[in-house]
């Protein structure tokens, strides 16, 4: 039995596997104003929400390969700094 206003069970997102979280991304969000994907930015509401999501998490726009590259660069800088400090 469903109460008024509840989403049907098939409309609810599946639960995240143990130890994982689902990230909020624009590609799966549907705008309540124009019923289009938020990622397309069809109306001012879509565009505003898309910008807010990207502004709140600036690293969300980076690919995993880019993040790995940044981490490798950080480790390299730390190793060079350590060698300079001990020399």
Buried (B, 14 or more C-beta within 10 A) or exposed (E): EEEEEEEEEEEEEEEEEEEEEEEEEBEEBEBEEBEBBBBBBBBEBBBEBBEEBEEEEEEEEEEEEEEEEEEEEEEEEEEEEEEEEEE
